[in-house]
């Protein structure tokens, strides 16, 4: 195995040019003083010069006092992602090492939970704005949301390898980065930055359950790590029940329900590949008696239409789980998203036996927890199945919420 990072990263570390000085609006200045990690482009009044992605940008107040320094990106609506505020200092390997150590320390409670699939770095909440690192056993996936991180990957990842022994590092790029391929400087989606190419199937453990992971082609970085605690909660609810898991992807909630003693689990997803993955995940855990005993069925199709057809057939379940993809990424999409959540809640309660349990989740960032709860509760009430004993959950500890905008996951447990 290679003992060093991809040589391209060392070359790219020499990219940053002259620091860009930014003059900002009074409201932006106030936000920066409060520790807000983003400076939006429309709040920039003037720039000393047009920099390149990865140049450092620095903000001074009207008296020439330092306010903040961060990663400058002229192509992003977030012009500056702040790394240091109030007090100046170097942005170097020691800086990244200190922040990584703090992030890793927050994940220490996961030790002893039979879990080696979890988030190591959660962007802004771990003070790495625009960067996420997820671990799947010996493989870590590094996902960047701005070109500005590219010159700093070498120091950041070298520090990571010093503190967290890993076999492999894989690079993932957010969709927006691919619109400016010249700024990638030869880096590409799914590139191995450290270690050997992936051969065969990778797996990780979550609370003792085995899951296959595709860190190169899979959704997000290969798995939905943020629902770990909610899956464990579903496991506690499932004994003796007939379960429907809508938007099942690779069967995370389905497996949790089966291990919890569900007699029958149906995984519903529009992706045949995802359903095939869920079947393989059941096979990986066939040595667990309750999983081996559970009847696992799959339905391939659009969840809205498939659930409506199940209602028409008179199917009933003791536990219905609905965990759809994001319906809103912008505020202009919130109303449409709330309507969709309401439709799903209406379908879900109509598939429940009296007193059955329903789990409804939303990962739409612009949708507030209050609006999400109101939408699903109103829809259930209109269906004549009002929700009771409602409990709301959210992020697992490896997805901390130090930054308000990082609170995207809402999950509601209730009876109908």
C-alpha positions in Angstrom: 0.0 0.0 0.0 1.3 3.5 -0.8 2.6 5.2 2.3 1.8 8.7 1.1 -1.1 10.8 -0.3 -1.6 11.1 -4.0 1.3 13.3 -5.3 -1.2 15.7 -7.0 -2.3 16.9 -3.6 1.2 18.2 -2.8 1.4 20.0 -6.1 -2.0 21.6 -5.5 -1.0 22.8 -2.1 1.1 25.5 -3.8 -1.9 27.0 -5.6 -3.0 29.8 -3.2 -2.0 33.2 -4.4 -2.2 36.6 -2.8 -4.7 37.0 0.0 -7.9 38.7 -1.1 -9.0 41.6 1.2 -12.8 41.9 1.5 -14.9 44.9 2.4 -18.3 43.7 3.7 -21.7 45.1 4.7 -22.4 46.1 8.3 -24.8 43.2 8.7 -22.2 40.7 7.4 -19.6 42.2 9.8 -22.0 41.7 12.7 -22.5 38.1 11.6 -18.8 37.4 11.4 -18.3 38.9 14.9 -20.9 36.5 16.2 -19.0 33.6 14.7 -21.1 32.9 11.6 -19.0 30.8 9.2 -20.3 32.1 5.9 -19.9 35.3 4.0 -22.3 35.6 1.1 -21.2 37.2 -2.1 -24.0 39.8 -2.0 -22.7 41.0 1.3 -19.2 41.8 -0.2 -18.9 45.5 -1.0 -15.4 45.4 -2.5 -12.5 43.0 -3.1 -8.9 44.0 -3.4 -8.6 41.8 -6.5 -10.4 38.9 -8.1 -8.8 35.8 -6.5 -8.9 32.1 -7.4 -10.7 29.3 -5.5 -8.5 28.4 -2.5 -7.0 31.8 -2.0 -7.3 33.0 1.5 -9.8 35.9 2.0 -9.5 38.2 5.0 -11.9 40.7 6.4 -10.9 43.8 8.5 -13.3 46.2 10.1 -13.4 49.9 9.4 -10.5 50.6 11.8 -8.3 48.0 10.1 -8.7 45.4 12.9 -8.8 41.7 11.9 -12.3 40.1 11.8 -12.0 36.8 10.0 -10.0 34.7 7.5 -11.2 31.8 5.4 -11.4 30.0 2.1 -12.3 32.3 -0.8 -14.4 31.0 -3.7 -15.4 33.4 -6.5 -17.7 30.9 -8.1 -19.8 30.2 -4.9 -22.7 32.3 -3.5 -20.8 31.7 -0.3 -17.8 33.9 -1.1 -15.9 33.1 2.1 -16.0 30.1 4.4 -14.5 31.3 7.7 -11.6 29.3 9.3 -10.5 31.8 11.9 -12.4 34.7 13.5 -11.5 37.4 16.0 -7.9 36.3 16.4 -5.5 35.9 13.4 -3.3 32.8 13.0 -1.8 30.5 10.4 -3.8 28.1 8.3 -1.4 25.2 8.2 -1.1 21.5 9.1 -1.0 22.2 12.8 -4.2 24.2 12.5 -6.0 21.3 10.8 -4.5 18.8 13.2 -5.9 20.6 16.2 -9.4 20.9 14.7 -9.3 17.2 13.6 -8.4 16.1 17.1 -11.4 18.0 18.5 -13.7 16.4 15.9 -12.4 12.9 16.6 -12.8 13.4 20.3 -16.5 14.1 19.9 -16.9 10.6 18.3 -15.3 8.7 21.1 -18.7 7.7 22.6 -19.1 5.5 19.5 -16.4 3.2 20.6 -17.7 0.0 22.0 -21.0 0.3 20.0 -20.0 -2.1 17.3 -20.0 0.8 14.8 -17.3 1.6 12.3 -19.4 3.6 9.9 -19.9 7.1 11.1 -19.1 10.8 10.2 -15.6 11.9 11.3 -16.0 15.6 10.2 -19.4 17.3 9.9 -18.6 20.5 8.0 -19.3 23.8 9.7 -20.3 22.2 13.0 -16.8 20.8 13.3 -15.3 24.0 12.0 -14.5 22.6 8.6 -16.9 24.6 6.5 -17.7 23.0 3.2 -16.0 19.7 4.0 -17.3 16.3 5.2 -15.4 13.1 6.0 -17.3 9.8 6.5 -15.6 6.7 7.7 -16.6 3.2 6.6 -14.3 0.8 8.5 -10.8 1.3 7.0 -12.1 3.6 4.2 -12.8 7.3 4.6 -14.7 9.4 2.0 -13.8 13.0 1.8 -16.5 15.2 0.2 -15.9 18.8 -0.6 -18.5 21.4 -1.4 -16.2 24.2 -2.7 -13.1 24.2 -4.9 -11.5 26.3 -2.2 -10.6 23.2 -0.2 -8.5 21.7 -2.9 -5.1 23.4 -2.0 -5.6 22.4 1.7 -6.5 18.7 1.2 -2.8 17.6 1.5 -2.3 19.2 4.9 -5.8 18.3 6.2 -5.6 14.7 5.1 -2.0 14.2 6.2 -3.1 15.3 9.6 -6.1 12.9 9.5 -3.9 9.9 8.6 -1.6 10.8 11.5 -4.5 10.7 14.0 -6.8 8.1 12.4 -5.1 5.0 10.8 -7.0 4.3 7.6 -6.5 2.0 4.6 -7.9 4.3 2.0 -9.2 7.8 1.2 -11.8 8.4 -1.5 -12.7 11.9 -2.9 -16.3 12.9 -3.6 -17.3 16.2 -5.2 -20.5 18.0 -4.8 -22.5 18.4 -8.0 -21.8 22.2 -8.3 -18.0 21.7 -8.4 -18.2 19.8 -11.7 -19.5 23.0 -13.4 -16.0 24.4 -13.2 -13.8 21.4 -14.1 -10.7 23.6 -14.7 -10.7 24.4 -11.0 -10.5 20.8 -10.1 -6.9 20.7 -11.5 -7.1 17.0 -12.4 -9.0 15.8 -9.4 -12.0 13.7 -10.2 -15.1 12.2 -8.6 -14.4 8.9 -6.9 -10.6 9.3 -7.0 -8.5 7.3 -4.6 -6.3 9.8 -2.7 -4.6 7.3 -0.5 -4.4 3.5 -0.5 -5.3 0.8 -3.0 -8.2 0.8 -5.5 -11.4 -0.8 -4.2 -11.7 -4.4 -5.1 -14.8 -6.3 -4.2 -17.5 -5.2 -1.7 -16.8 -2.8 1.1 -18.8 -3.2 4.3 -19.2 -1.3 7.6 -20.9 -2.0 10.9 -23.6 0.0 12.5 -24.6 -1.2 16.0 -23.4 -4.6 15.0 -25.3 -4.8 11.7 -23.3 -5.3 8.5 -24.0 -3.1 5.5 -22.4 -3.0 2.1 -21.1 0.4 1.1 -20.3 2.0 -2.3 -18.2 5.0 -1.5 -17.6 5.9 -5.2 -21.1 5.6 -6.7 -23.4 5.4 -3.7 -25.8 8.2 -2.6 -24.2 10.9 -0.4 -20.8 9.3 0.5 -22.1 5.7 0.2 -24.6 5.3 3.1 -27.1 7.4 5.1 -25.1 7.6 8.4 -27.3 10.3 9.9 -30.2 7.9 10.7 -28.2 5.5 12.9 -29.9 6.4 16.2 -33.4 6.4 14.6 -32.8 2.9 13.1 -31.9 1.7 16.6 -35.1 3.2 17.9 -37.1 1.4 15.1 -35.5 -1.9 16.2 -37.0 -1.4 19.7 -40.4 -1.0 18.2 -40.5 -3.9 15.7 -41.0 -7.1 17.7 -43.8 -9.2 16.3 -44.8 -6.6 13.8 -45.5 -6.4 10.1 -43.4 -3.5 8.8 -43.4 -1.3 5.7 -40.2 0.7 4.9 -40.9 3.3 2.2 -37.9 4.9 0.4 -35.9 2.0 1.8 -32.7 2.6 -0.2 -30.4 -0.3 0.9 -32.6 -1.5 3.7 -31.2 0.2 6.8 -34.5 0.6 8.6 -35.6 -2.8 7.2 -32.7 -4.6 8.8 -33.1 -2.8 12.1 -36.7 -3.9 12.2 -35.9 -7.5 11.3 -33.2 -7.7 14.0 -35.8 -6.3 16.4 -38.1 -9.2 15.8 -40.4 -8.1 13.0 -42.2 -11.1 11.5 -42.4 -9.5 8.0 -40.6 -6.5 6.5 -41.4 -4.9 3.1 -38.8 -2.6 1.5 -40.2 -0.2 -1.0 -38.0 1.9 -3.3 -38.0 3.1 -6.9 -34.4 1.8 -7.5 -34.0 -1.9 -8.3 -30.3 -1.6 -7.5 -31.1 -0.3 -4.0 -33.5 -3.1 -3.4 -30.9 -5.6 -4.6 -28.5 -4.1 -2.1 -31.0 -4.5 0.7 -31.3 -8.2 -0.2 -27.6 -8.5 0.0 -27.5 -6.7 3.3 -30.1 -9.2 4.7 -27.8 -12.0 3.4 -24.8 -10.4 5.1 -26.7 -10.6 8.5 -28.3 -14.0 8.0 -26.4 -15.3 11.0 -28.7 -13.1 13.3 -31.6 -15.4 14.2 -34.3 -12.7 14.1 -33.1 -11.5 10.7 -33.0 -15.0 9.3 -36.6 -15.6 10.6 -38.1 -12.4 9.2 -39.9 -12.5 5.8 -38.3 -9.8 3.6 -40.3 -8.6 0.6 -39.4 -5.9 -1.9 -41.5 -3.6 -4.0 -39.9 -1.6 -6.8 -41.8 1.6 -7.8 -42.6 5.1 -7.0 -43.4 5.3 -3.3 -46.5 7.6 -3.7 -48.1 5.3 -6.3 -47.0 2.1 -4.6 -48.4 3.1 -1.2 -51.6 4.2 -2.8 -51.9 0.8 -4.5 -51.3 -0.9 -1.1 -54.1 1.2 0.4 -56.4 0.1 -2.4 -55.5 -3.5 -1.8 -56.4 -3.1 1.9 -52.9 -3.9 3.1 -52.3 -3.0 6.8 -49.0 -2.8 8.7 -48.2 -2.4 12.4 -45.2 -0.1 11.7 -44.7 2.2 8.7 -41.4 4.0 8.1 -41.3 6.8 5.6 -37.8 8.3 5.0 -37.8 10.1 1.6 -35.0 12.1 -0.1 -34.9 15.8 0.2 -38.0 17.5 -1.3 -36.7 21.1 -0.8 -33.2 22.5 -1.2 -34.4 26.1 -1.5 -37.0 28.1 0.4 -39.0 28.5 -2.8 -39.6 24.7 -2.7 -40.8 24.5 0.9 -44.6 24.7 0.2 -44.4 21.9 -2.4 -42.3 19.8 0.0 -44.8 20.2 2.9 -47.5 19.1 0.5 -45.5 16.0 -0.4 -44.9 15.2 3.3 -48.6 15.6 4.0 -49.5 13.2 1.1 -47.0 10.6 2.5 -48.4 11.0 6.0 -51.9 10.5 4.7 -50.9 7.4 2.8 -48.9 6.1 5.8 -51.6 6.3 8.4 -54.1 4.7 6.0 -51.8 1.7 5.9 -51.6 1.4 9.7 -53.6 -0.9 11.9 -55.4 0.9 14.8 -52.7 2.1 17.2 -50.0 1.3 14.8 -46.6 3.1 14.8 -45.5 5.5 12.1 -42.0 7.0 11.6 -41.8 10.0 9.3 -38.5 11.7 8.4 -37.4 14.8 6.5 -33.9 15.7 5.3 -35.1 18.9 3.6 -32.9 21.7 5.1 -35.3 24.6 4.4 -38.2 22.8 6.1 -38.4 23.7 9.8 -39.2 21.0 12.4 -42.3 23.0 13.3 -43.6 23.1 9.8 -42.8 19.4 9.2 -44.6 18.3 12.3 -47.6 20.5 11.4 -47.8 19.2 7.9 -47.8 15.5 8.8 -50.1 15.9 11.9 -52.7 17.9 9.9 -52.6 15.3 7.1 -53.1 12.4 9.6 -55.9 14.2 11.2 -57.7 14.8 7.9 -57.3 11.1 7.2 -59.2 10.5 10.4 -56.1 9.0 12.1 -54.8 11.7 14.4 -51.2 11.1 15.7 -50.6 10.7 19.4 -47.6 10.0 21.7 -45.5 12.0 19.3 -41.8 12.1 19.8 -39.3 14.0 17.7 -35.7 13.0 17.2 -32.9 14.3 15.0 -29.2 14.0 14.4 -26.9 11.4 15.8 -23.8 12.6 17.8 -21.5 12.4 14.8 -23.7 15.0 13.1 -23.4 17.8 15.7 -25.6 20.9 15.4 -23.2 23.7 16.4 -24.2 25.5 13.2 -27.9 26.1 12.9 -28.1 25.6 9.1 -26.7 22.1 9.6 -29.9 21.0 11.3 -31.6 19.3 8.3 -32.8 16.0 9.7 -36.2 15.8 11.4 -37.7 12.5 12.5 -41.1 12.0 14.1 -42.3 8.8 15.9 -46.0 8.5 16.7 -49.0 6.3 16.9 -52.1 6.7 14.8 
